[in-house]
Amino acid sequence: MESGHISFLPLLIVIALSFAVPILLSPIRRLGIPVVVGEIIAGIVVGRSGLGLVSDEFVLEVLSVFGFAYLMFLSGLEIDFSGLSARGGLRASTRWARLRRNPFVIGGAAFAVTTLCSLGAAFYLTHIDLVDQPWLMALILSTTSLGVVAPVLKERGVIESTYGQTLLAAALIADFVTILLVSGFAMVRAGAALDLLLILVLLIVFVASYRLAGRARENLPAQRLMHALSTATSQIRVRGSMALALVFIALAEGLGVENILGAFLAGVLVSFLVGSESSMLREKLDAIGYGFFIPIFFVMVGVQFDLPALLGSDSPWATVGLLLAIAFGVKLLGAMTFRLAFGWRETFAASTLLSARLSLIIAVAAIGVEMGIISPALDAAIILVAIVTCLLSPIAFARLVPRSYRKARHMLLIGDTRDTAPLAGRLREIGREVAVYDIDHHAAPASASRSELSAALRTAGIEGADTLIAVADDDETNLAYCRVAREVHAVQRLVAWVRDPAFNKRFRDAGVNVVNPAYAKFLLLESMALGGAAMDGLIHDDETQEIRIAKLANPWLADRQIRHIGLPEGTRVLRVQRGGAVLEAEPSTVLKINDTLTVIGAHDEVDALMRRLASRW
């Protein structure tokens, strides 16, 4: 194909819009308008219903389809399956208490109620001759846009909370089950009921891959090879993730199943395979998706909206209004299941966000047009409903979600000031927001009731915290606070200083990461071993020396050897951490932006070096 047949000007316009939209929305961020909404509006402006600057070019169509599949892949990667079990902890002793805190149980119940309500609404639409038969319309009304829910939760900083994971599970179940049911409906209507077995083939491949991934995680040589290649220019984890996504997308397409189902399953596999190292890989994959492919998809949704086709139908606005009322109504009734584990504000907020429909509802409507079940006019109305719900739902969610979910996530330190103050200072140095609570002065004792401990945590600032670090002198006190933080306030990460190793199992059973003196000793020895010869200076007891950790942000110091960055006299770089790798801090080691440096020296010299490393000019 000659290059003259392809114009990159439309792609340039779309990329320019994806760059400009976040900047234009930043002054009105308080309104809670997500970036994806701005991208859709921008697409409408330049698309067929607006200026006509962008049309369905081949390049844009391919990138848009892959962008949606990649968004489903990232959605699978975002699911924290270790946290999707009941978050009730040890005190959730009854089976009912555990079930009603399980995100999958709540999400499944929400989808079941929504589907029943949607079926009733679909029969009504059939009765008024708006659709020919109710079954496909019920599935259309039951959908939820995981592609909108996941970015909104991520943007609001809610995705790692129990509430966020429950919303994500509800959206996942709605999309996953709808995809399966629509695929089955199409096969049955086409007289190919036996082809339903092909869906089982995809699921069998997923299960087999899941088992192989589990074995790969236990293979030490394979893990060492992956780690070595991931720190080099090969970026083997990123390449492998992309390859796995395309394998499942191609497999789903070959089996006649929606490719987004394959993409999602691939994301789940990657999340399981990388395990505890997923945060670094997710950051790289997020950069690829949200930096390029996904904005193209959302802009193209706006580009493809055909307003003239809708206006040419009979009573278009009455149809759109009726569909909008049904769309929000069925989700409101379905979201009542959230009341089992959350308050009324969380329940109503969930109903609004789960009302967002986008690509899946558009795709299912297109299938209905091909089958002759849905008219082109109704198809246009459904597309407008999808866009309106995508515009309104995130804004309403931002208004309704409790304030504790809207605040920036922070760490809460509980213990004696002599322990918490130094740790808080070091965390603040690396840019973390930290709240400190002096447990010796006004905290409730470990023997206090759950309500008293919960009240003490609220006073300490537990609302909005994603991490609790307990360093009190008493292990029972630390354990009591960690349990209440997990069970009542759904704090995701719990860390405790445990003095008596006999308590280790009790803390771990409660989902708490344990640090005790013996462990700390081995951690220090490990750091000394990884630091090589430069760590020798740590073994003597010199109170004039201090160790500091800083991230390299100064571009003038990047891409230089350590010997050439002008270290103050008497200071040394002990080690360099880059991503998940620890590098030998040799004089010839070349530094990169965002490297984390551990340095040692006198207070004034180290202070001066910290300022140089952090300077951005």
C-alpha positions as CSV (number, residue, x, y, z in Angstrom):
1,M,0.0,0.0,0.0
2,E,1.4,3.4,-1.0
3,S,1.7,6.0,1.7
4,G,-0.3,8.4,-0.3
5,H,-3.5,6.4,0.4
6,I,-3.3,7.1,4.1
7,S,-3.7,10.6,5.6
8,F,-2.3,11.1,9.1
9,L,-4.0,14.5,9.5
10,P,-7.2,13.1,11.1
11,L,-4.9,11.2,13.6
12,L,-3.0,14.4,14.3
13,I,-6.3,16.1,15.1
14,V,-7.5,13.3,17.4
15,I,-4.1,13.2,19.2
16,A,-4.1,17.0,19.6
17,L,-7.6,16.9,21.1
18,S,-6.6,14.2,23.5
19,F,-3.7,16.4,24.6
20,A,-5.8,19.5,24.9
21,V,-8.9,18.1,26.7
22,P,-7.2,17.5,30.1
23,I,-5.7,21.0,30.0
24,L,-9.0,22.6,29.1
25,L,-10.8,20.7,31.8
26,S,-8.3,21.5,34.6
27,P,-9.8,24.9,35.5
28,I,-13.2,23.3,36.1
29,R,-12.0,20.1,37.8
30,R,-14.3,20.9,40.8
31,L,-17.3,20.1,38.6
32,G,-16.1,16.5,38.5
33,I,-16.2,16.1,34.7
34,P,-14.0,13.2,33.8
35,V,-11.5,13.4,31.0
36,V,-13.3,10.8,28.9
37,V,-16.4,13.0,28.8
38,G,-14.4,15.9,27.5
39,E,-12.9,13.6,24.9
40,I,-16.3,12.4,23.7
41,I,-17.6,16.0,23.4
42,A,-14.4,17.0,21.5
43,G,-15.1,14.1,19.1
44,I,-18.7,15.3,18.5
45,V,-17.4,18.8,17.7
46,V,-14.9,17.6,15.0
47,G,-17.0,14.6,13.8
48,R,-19.9,14.0,11.5
49,S,-22.3,15.9,13.7
50,G,-20.0,18.9,14.0
51,L,-17.3,20.4,11.9
52,G,-16.6,17.2,9.9
53,L,-12.9,17.5,10.3
54,V,-12.5,13.8,11.2
55,S,-14.3,10.8,9.7
56,D,-14.0,7.0,9.9
57,E,-10.4,6.8,8.6
58,F,-8.9,3.3,8.5
59,V,-6.1,4.1,10.8
60,L,-8.4,5.7,13.3
61,E,-10.8,2.8,13.1
62,V,-8.0,0.3,13.9
63,L,-6.6,2.4,16.7
64,S,-10.1,3.0,18.2
65,V,-11.0,-0.7,18.2
66,F,-7.7,-1.6,19.8
67,G,-8.1,1.3,22.2
68,F,-11.4,-0.2,23.5
69,A,-9.9,-3.7,23.7
70,Y,-6.9,-2.3,25.5
71,L,-9.2,-0.5,28.0
72,M,-10.8,-3.8,28.8
73,F,-7.4,-5.3,29.2
74,L,-6.4,-2.6,31.7
75,S,-9.8,-3.2,33.5
76,G,-8.9,-6.8,34.0
77,L,-5.5,-5.7,35.3
78,E,-7.1,-3.4,37.8
79,I,-9.2,-6.1,39.5
80,D,-7.6,-6.9,42.8
81,F,-8.6,-10.5,43.1
82,S,-6.8,-10.9,46.5
83,G,-9.1,-8.1,47.7
84,L,-12.3,-9.3,46.1
85,S,-12.9,-11.8,48.9
86,A,-15.0,-10.7,51.8
87,R,-13.3,-7.8,53.6
88,G,-14.8,-8.5,56.9
89,G,-11.7,-9.8,58.6
90,L,-11.8,-12.0,61.6
91,R,-14.8,-10.4,63.2
92,A,-17.1,-11.2,60.3
93,S,-17.8,-14.6,61.9
94,T,-21.1,-15.5,60.3
95,R,-21.5,-16.6,56.7
96,W,-24.0,-13.9,56.0
97,A,-21.6,-11.2,57.3
98,R,-18.9,-12.5,55.0
99,L,-21.2,-12.7,52.0
100,R,-22.7,-9.3,52.3
101,R,-19.2,-7.8,52.2
102,N,-18.0,-9.7,49.2
103,P,-17.8,-7.4,46.1
104,F,-18.7,-10.3,43.7
105,V,-21.8,-11.2,45.7
106,I,-23.0,-7.6,45.8
107,G,-22.1,-7.0,42.2
108,G,-23.8,-10.2,41.1
109,A,-26.9,-9.4,43.1
110,A,-27.0,-5.9,41.6
111,F,-26.8,-7.3,38.0
112,A,-29.5,-9.9,38.7
113,V,-31.9,-7.2,40.0
114,T,-31.1,-4.9,37.1
115,T,-31.7,-7.6,34.6
116,L,-35.1,-8.5,36.0
117,C,-36.1,-4.8,36.0
118,S,-34.7,-4.4,32.5
119,L,-36.7,-7.4,31.2
120,G,-39.9,-5.8,32.6
121,A,-39.0,-2.5,30.9
122,A,-38.3,-4.3,27.7
123,F,-41.7,-6.0,27.7
124,Y,-43.2,-2.5,28.1
125,L,-41.3,-1.2,25.2
126,T,-42.5,-4.2,23.1
127,H,-46.0,-3.4,24.2
128,I,-45.8,0.1,22.9
129,D,-44.2,-1.2,19.6
130,L,-40.9,0.5,20.2
131,V,-39.0,-2.8,19.8
132,D,-40.0,-6.1,18.1
133,Q,-39.0,-8.5,21.0
134,P,-37.9,-7.9,24.5
135,W,-34.9,-10.2,25.1
136,L,-32.1,-8.3,23.3
137,M,-33.5,-4.9,24.6
138,A,-33.3,-6.3,28.2
139,L,-29.6,-7.0,27.7
140,I,-29.1,-3.6,26.2
141,L,-30.6,-1.9,29.3
142,S,-28.6,-4.2,31.6
143,T,-25.2,-3.1,30.4
144,T,-22.7,-1.0,32.3
145,S,-19.7,0.6,30.7
146,L,-16.7,-0.9,32.4
147,G,-14.7,1.4,30.1
148,V,-16.2,4.4,31.9
149,V,-16.4,3.0,35.4
150,A,-12.7,2.0,35.6
151,P,-11.3,5.4,34.5
152,V,-13.6,7.4,36.7
153,L,-12.8,5.3,39.8
154,K,-9.1,5.6,38.9
155,E,-9.4,9.3,38.4
156,R,-11.2,9.8,41.7
157,G,-8.7,7.7,43.6
158,V,-11.4,5.2,44.7
159,I,-10.4,2.2,42.7
160,E,-8.3,0.5,45.4
161,S,-10.9,0.9,48.1
162,T,-13.5,-1.8,49.0
163,Y,-16.2,0.5,47.6
164,G,-14.3,1.0,44.4
165,Q,-13.6,-2.7,44.0
166,T,-17.2,-3.5,44.5
167,L,-18.2,-1.0,41.8
168,L,-15.6,-2.5,39.5
169,A,-16.9,-6.0,40.2
170,A,-20.5,-5.0,39.5
171,A,-19.5,-3.4,36.2
172,L,-17.3,-6.4,35.4
173,I,-20.2,-8.8,36.0
174,A,-22.6,-6.7,34.0
175,D,-20.3,-6.5,31.0
176,F,-18.9,-10.0,31.2
177,V,-22.3,-11.7,31.5
178,T,-23.9,-9.4,28.9
179,I,-21.2,-10.3,26.4
180,L,-21.7,-14.0,27.0
181,L,-25.5,-13.7,26.8
182,V,-25.4,-11.5,23.6
183,S,-23.0,-13.9,22.0
184,G,-25.2,-16.8,22.9
185,F,-28.4,-15.0,21.8
186,A,-26.8,-14.2,18.4
187,M,-25.7,-17.8,17.9
188,V,-29.1,-19.2,18.9
189,R,-31.0,-16.8,16.6
190,A,-28.7,-17.7,13.7
191,G,-29.4,-21.4,14.3
192,A,-25.9,-22.1,15.5
193,A,-26.6,-23.2,19.0
194,L,-23.7,-25.6,19.0
195,D,-21.3,-22.7,18.5
196,L,-22.1,-21.8,22.1
197,L,-19.4,-24.4,23.0
198,L,-16.8,-22.1,21.4
199,I,-17.3,-19.7,24.4
200,L,-16.3,-22.6,26.6
201,V,-13.2,-23.1,24.5
202,L,-12.1,-19.5,25.3
203,L,-12.8,-20.1,29.0
204,I,-10.9,-23.4,29.0
205,V,-7.9,-21.7,27.4
206,F,-8.1,-19.0,30.1
207,V,-8.1,-21.6,32.9
208,A,-5.2,-23.5,31.3
209,S,-3.2,-20.3,31.0
210,Y,-4.1,-19.4,34.5
211,R,-2.6,-22.8,35.7
212,L,0.5,-22.3,33.6
213,A,0.9,-18.8,35.0
214,G,0.8,-20.2,38.5
215,R,3.6,-22.7,37.7
216,A,5.7,-19.9,36.1
217,R,5.4,-17.9,39.2
218,E,6.9,-20.8,41.2
219,N,9.8,-21.3,38.7
220,L,12.8,-19.4,40.2
221,P,15.0,-19.5,37.1
222,A,12.2,-18.2,35.0
223,Q,11.5,-15.4,37.5
224,R,15.2,-14.4,37.5
225,L,15.2,-14.2,33.7
226,M,12.1,-12.1,33.6
227,H,13.5,-9.8,36.2
228,A,16.8,-9.4,34.4
229,L,15.1,-8.7,31.0
230,S,12.5,-6.3,32.5
231,T,15.2,-4.0,33.8
232,A,16.9,-3.8,30.4
233,T,15.8,-2.2,27.1
234,S,13.9,-5.3,26.2
235,Q,11.1,-4.5,28.7
236,I,10.1,-8.2,28.5
237,R,7.1,-7.8,30.9
238,V,5.5,-5.1,28.8
239,R,6.1,-7.0,25.6
240,G,4.7,-10.2,27.1
241,S,1.7,-8.4,28.4
242,M,0.9,-6.9,25.1
243,A,1.5,-10.2,23.3
244,L,-0.8,-12.0,25.8
245,A,-3.5,-9.4,25.2
246,L,-3.3,-9.8,21.4
247,V,-3.3,-13.6,21.7
248,F,-6.6,-13.6,23.6
249,I,-8.1,-10.9,21.4
250,A,-7.3,-12.9,18.3
251,L,-8.5,-16.1,19.9
252,A,-11.8,-14.6,20.9
253,E,-12.2,-13.1,17.4
254,G,-11.4,-16.5,15.8
255,L,-14.0,-18.2,18.0
256,G,-16.7,-15.6,17.1
257,V,-16.7,-14.2,20.6
258,E,-16.5,-10.5,21.4
259,N,-12.8,-9.6,21.4
260,I,-13.2,-7.4,24.5
261,L,-13.9,-10.6,26.5
262,G,-10.5,-12.0,25.4
263,A,-8.8,-8.7,26.3
264,F,-10.3,-8.7,29.8
265,L,-9.3,-12.3,30.4
266,A,-5.7,-11.4,29.3
267,G,-5.6,-8.5,31.8
268,V,-6.7,-10.9,34.6
269,L,-3.9,-13.3,33.7
270,V,-1.2,-10.6,33.7
271,S,-2.5,-9.3,37.1
272,F,-2.1,-12.8,38.5
273,L,1.2,-13.6,36.8
274,V,3.1,-10.5,38.0
275,G,1.6,-10.6,41.5
276,S,3.1,-8.2,44.0
277,E,5.2,-6.5,41.2
278,S,2.1,-5.4,39.3
279,S,2.2,-1.8,40.4
280,M,5.3,-1.0,38.3
281,L,4.1,-2.9,35.3
282,R,0.6,-1.4,35.6
283,E,2.2,2.1,35.5
284,K,3.9,1.3,32.2
285,L,0.8,-0.3,30.7
286,D,-1.4,2.6,31.9
287,A,1.0,5.0,30.2
288,I,0.7,3.2,26.9
289,G,-3.1,3.0,27.1
290,Y,-4.2,6.3,28.7
291,G,-1.4,8.1,26.9
292,F,-2.3,7.0,23.4
293,F,-4.8,4.3,22.5
294,I,-7.7,4.9,25.0
295,P,-8.1,8.7,24.2
296,I,-8.4,7.8,20.5
297,F,-11.2,5.4,21.3
298,F,-13.2,8.0,23.3
299,V,-12.7,10.8,20.8
300,M,-13.9,8.5,18.0
301,V,-17.1,7.6,20.0
302,G,-18.0,11.3,19.6
303,V,-16.8,11.4,16.0
304,Q,-19.2,8.6,15.0
305,F,-22.3,10.0,16.6
306,D,-24.9,10.7,13.9
307,L,-27.3,13.4,15.1
308,P,-29.1,13.9,11.8
309,A,-30.2,10.2,11.8
310,L,-31.8,10.7,15.2
311,L,-33.6,13.9,14.3
312,G,-35.1,12.3,11.2
313,S,-37.1,9.8,13.3
314,D,-40.6,10.1,14.8
315,S,-40.7,11.7,18.3
316,P,-37.0,11.4,18.8
317,W,-36.8,13.3,22.1
318,A,-39.7,11.4,23.7
319,T,-38.0,8.1,22.9
320,V,-34.7,9.4,24.2
321,G,-36.4,10.7,27.4
322,L,-38.2,7.4,28.0
323,L,-35.0,5.3,27.4
324,L,-33.0,7.6,29.8
325,A,-35.6,7.3,32.5
326,I,-35.5,3.5,32.2
327,A,-31.7,3.4,32.0
328,F,-31.3,5.2,35.3
329,G,-34.3,3.6,36.9
330,V,-33.2,0.0,36.4
331,K,-29.7,0.7,37.8
332,L,-31.1,2.6,40.8
333,L,-33.2,-0.5,41.7
334,G,-30.3,-2.8,41.1
335,A,-27.9,-0.7,43.2
336,M,-30.1,-1.2,46.3
337,T,-28.0,-4.3,46.9
338,F,-25.1,-2.0,47.8
339,R,-27.0,-1.0,50.9
340,L,-26.0,-4.4,52.4
341,A,-22.5,-3.2,52.9
342,F,-22.5,0.6,52.4
343,G,-24.5,3.7,53.3
344,W,-27.2,5.4,51.3
345,R,-24.9,8.0,49.7
346,E,-22.6,5.2,48.5
347,T,-25.6,3.3,47.2
348,F,-27.1,6.2,45.2
349,A,-23.6,7.2,43.9
350,A,-23.2,3.6,42.8
351,S,-26.5,3.7,40.9
352,T,-25.4,6.8,39.0
353,L,-22.0,5.5,38.0
354,L,-23.3,2.1,37.0
355,S,-25.9,3.8,34.8
356,A,-23.0,4.9,32.4
357,R,-23.3,3.0,29.1
358,L,-21.0,3.4,26.2
359,S,-19.4,1.1,23.7
360,L,-21.0,-2.2,24.7
361,I,-24.6,-0.8,24.5
362,I,-23.7,0.7,21.1
363,A,-22.2,-2.6,19.9
364,V,-25.2,-4.6,21.1
365,A,-27.6,-2.1,19.5
366,A,-25.7,-2.5,16.2
367,I,-26.2,-6.3,16.5
368,G,-29.9,-5.7,17.0
369,V,-30.0,-3.6,13.8
370,E,-28.3,-6.3,11.8
371,M,-30.8,-8.9,13.1
372,G,-33.7,-6.6,12.3
373,I,-34.8,-6.4,15.9
374,I,-34.0,-2.7,16.4
375,S,-34.8,0.1,13.9
376,P,-32.1,2.6,12.8
377,A,-34.0,5.4,14.6
378,L,-34.0,3.5,17.9
379,D,-30.3,2.7,17.3
380,A,-29.6,6.4,17.1
381,A,-31.6,7.0,20.2
382,I,-29.7,4.3,22.1
383,I,-26.4,5.9,21.0
384,L,-27.5,9.3,22.3
385,V,-28.6,7.7,25.6
386,A,-25.2,6.1,25.9
387,I,-23.5,9.5,25.4
388,V,-25.8,11.3,27.8
389,T,-25.4,8.7,30.5
390,C,-21.6,8.8,30.0
391,L,-21.8,12.6,30.4
392,L,-24.1,12.7,33.4
393,S,-23.2,9.6,35.4
394,P,-19.6,10.5,36.3
395,I,-20.6,14.0,37.3
396,A,-23.5,12.8,39.5
397,F,-21.1,10.2,41.0
398,A,-18.6,12.9,41.9
399,R,-21.4,14.9,43.6
400,L,-22.9,11.9,45.5
401,V,-19.9,9.9,46.6
402,P,-19.1,10.7,50.3
403,R,-16.4,13.2,50.9
404,S,-14.1,10.6,52.4
405,Y,-13.7,9.1,49.0
406,R,-13.0,12.4,47.4
407,K,-10.0,13.3,49.5
408,A,-6.5,12.6,48.5
409,R,-5.5,9.2,49.9
410,H,-3.0,9.5,52.8
411,M,-1.2,7.3,55.3
412,L,-2.1,7.2,59.0
413,L,0.6,6.6,61.6
414,I,-0.4,5.4,65.0
415,G,2.0,5.1,67.9
416,D,4.3,7.1,70.2
417,T,5.6,10.4,68.8
418,R,9.2,9.2,69.2
419,D,8.5,6.5,66.6
420,T,6.0,8.2,64.3
421,A,7.6,11.6,64.0
422,P,10.8,10.4,62.2
423,L,8.9,8.0,59.9
424,A,6.4,10.7,59.0
425,G,9.2,13.1,58.2
426,R,10.8,10.6,55.8
427,L,7.5,9.8,54.1
428,R,6.7,13.5,53.6
429,E,10.2,14.0,52.1
430,I,9.2,11.6,49.2
431,G,5.8,13.4,48.7
432,R,3.4,11.3,50.7
433,E,0.6,12.9,52.7
434,V,0.8,11.6,56.3
435,A,-1.4,12.0,59.4
436,V,0.1,11.2,62.8
437,Y,-1.8,10.2,65.9
438,D,-0.1,10.0,69.3
439,I,-1.6,6.9,70.8
440,D,-0.2,7.4,74.3
441,H,-2.1,10.7,74.8
442,H,-5.7,10.2,73.6
443,A,-6.2,6.9,71.8
444,A,-8.6,4.2,73.1
445,P,-7.0,1.2,74.8
446,A,-6.9,-2.2,73.0
447,S,-9.6,-3.5,75.4
448,A,-12.1,-0.8,74.2
449,S,-15.1,-1.8,72.1
450,R,-15.1,-1.7,68.3
451,S,-17.1,1.5,68.3
452,E,-14.7,3.2,70.6
453,L,-11.7,2.1,68.5
454,S,-13.5,3.2,65.4
455,A,-14.2,6.6,66.9
456,A,-10.6,7.0,67.9
457,L,-9.5,6.1,64.3
458,R,-11.9,8.7,62.9
459,T,-10.4,11.3,65.2
460,A,-7.0,10.2,64.0
461,G,-8.0,10.8,60.4
462,I,-8.7,7.4,59.1
463,E,-11.3,8.7,56.6
464,G,-9.6,8.9,53.2
465,A,-6.5,6.9,54.4
466,D,-5.3,4.0,52.2
467,T,-2.6,2.9,54.6
468,L,-2.4,2.4,58.3
469,I,1.0,2.0,60.0
470,A,0.7,0.9,63.7
471,V,3.9,1.2,65.8
472,A,2.5,1.3,69.3
473,D,4.5,-0.3,72.1
474,D,1.8,-2.9,72.7
475,D,1.2,-5.7,70.1
476,E,-2.4,-6.2,71.2
477,T,-3.1,-2.5,70.7
478,N,-1.6,-2.6,67.2
479,L,-3.7,-5.6,66.3
480,A,-6.9,-4.2,67.6
481,Y,-6.5,-1.0,65.6
482,C,-5.5,-2.9,62.4
483,R,-8.6,-5.1,62.7
484,V,-11.0,-2.2,63.1
485,A,-9.2,-0.3,60.3
486,R,-9.7,-3.2,57.9
487,E,-13.2,-4.3,59.0
488,V,-14.9,-1.0,59.7
489,H,-13.0,1.5,57.6
490,A,-11.9,-0.7,54.7
491,V,-8.3,0.5,54.8
492,Q,-6.4,-1.4,52.1
493,R,-2.8,-1.6,53.4
494,L,-2.0,-2.4,57.0
495,V,1.6,-2.4,58.4
496,A,2.4,-3.1,62.0
497,W,5.6,-3.2,64.1
498,V,5.3,-6.5,66.0
499,R,7.7,-6.9,69.0
500,D,6.7,-10.5,70.0
501,P,7.1,-13.0,67.1
502,A,4.3,-15.1,68.6
503,F,1.9,-12.4,67.3
504,N,3.0,-12.7,63.7
505,K,0.4,-15.3,62.7
506,R,-2.4,-13.3,64.3
507,F,-1.4,-10.2,62.4
508,R,-1.0,-12.0,59.1
509,D,-4.4,-13.7,59.5
510,A,-5.9,-10.2,59.9
511,G,-4.3,-9.2,56.6
512,V,-1.5,-7.1,58.2
513,N,2.0,-6.8,56.9
514,V,4.4,-7.6,59.7
515,V,7.7,-6.0,60.6
516,N,9.5,-7.2,63.7
517,P,13.0,-6.7,65.1
518,A,14.3,-10.0,63.6
519,Y,12.8,-9.2,60.2
520,A,14.3,-5.7,60.3
521,K,17.7,-7.1,61.1
522,F,17.6,-9.3,58.0
523,L,16.2,-6.4,55.9
524,L,19.2,-4.3,56.9
525,L,21.6,-7.2,56.1
526,E,19.9,-7.5,52.7
527,S,20.4,-3.8,52.0
528,M,24.0,-4.0,53.0
529,A,24.5,-7.0,50.7
530,L,22.8,-5.3,47.8
531,G,24.7,-2.1,48.4
532,G,28.0,-3.8,47.9
533,A,31.3,-2.2,49.1
534,A,29.7,1.2,49.5
535,M,27.7,-0.1,52.4
536,D,30.8,-0.8,54.5
537,G,30.6,2.7,56.1
538,L,27.3,1.7,57.7
539,I,28.8,-0.8,60.1
540,H,30.5,1.7,62.3
541,D,28.6,3.8,64.8
542,D,29.1,7.4,63.7
543,E,26.4,9.8,65.0
544,T,27.6,12.6,62.7
545,Q,26.4,10.7,59.6
546,E,22.9,10.3,58.4
547,I,21.2,8.3,55.7
548,R,18.6,9.9,53.4
549,I,16.6,8.7,50.4
550,A,15.6,10.9,47.5
551,K,14.2,10.6,44.0
552,L,16.3,12.2,41.2
553,A,14.2,14.9,39.5
554,N,16.9,17.2,38.3
555,P,17.3,16.8,34.5
556,W,20.8,18.3,34.6
557,L,22.0,15.4,36.7
558,A,20.3,12.7,34.7
559,D,22.2,10.5,32.2
560,R,25.5,11.2,34.1
561,Q,27.8,8.9,36.0
562,I,27.8,9.3,39.7
563,R,31.4,10.5,39.6
564,H,30.3,13.4,37.5
565,I,27.3,14.8,39.5
566,G,29.4,16.8,41.9
567,L,28.8,15.0,45.2
568,P,29.5,17.2,48.2
569,E,32.7,16.2,50.1
570,G,32.1,13.4,52.5
571,T,28.8,12.1,50.9
572,R,28.4,8.9,49.1
573,V,25.6,7.2,47.1
574,L,25.0,3.8,48.8
575,R,22.6,2.4,46.2
576,V,20.4,3.2,43.3
577,Q,16.9,1.8,42.9
578,R,15.4,1.9,39.4
579,G,11.9,0.4,39.1
580,G,12.1,-3.0,40.7
581,A,15.9,-3.3,40.4
582,V,18.6,-2.4,42.8
583,L,21.8,-1.2,41.0
584,E,25.3,-1.2,42.2
585,A,26.3,2.4,43.2
586,E,29.6,2.4,41.4
587,P,31.3,5.7,40.3
588,S,30.5,4.7,36.7
589,T,26.8,4.1,37.3
590,V,24.7,6.3,35.0
591,L,21.7,7.9,36.8
592,K,18.3,8.3,35.2
593,I,15.3,10.5,36.0
594,N,13.1,9.0,38.8
595,D,16.0,6.9,40.2
596,T,15.7,6.5,44.0
597,L,19.1,7.2,45.6
598,T,20.2,6.3,49.1
599,V,23.0,8.6,50.2
600,I,25.0,9.0,53.4
601,G,27.0,11.9,54.8
602,A,27.0,14.8,57.3
603,H,23.7,16.6,57.8
604,D,24.5,19.8,56.0
605,E,26.1,18.1,53.0
606,V,23.3,15.6,52.6
607,D,20.8,18.4,52.9
608,A,22.4,20.3,50.0
609,L,22.5,17.1,47.9
610,M,18.8,16.5,48.6
611,R,18.0,20.0,47.2
612,R,20.1,19.4,44.1
613,L,18.5,16.0,43.4
614,A,15.0,17.4,43.8
615,S,15.5,20.6,41.8
616,R,13.8,20.5,38.4
617,W,16.1,23.0,36.7
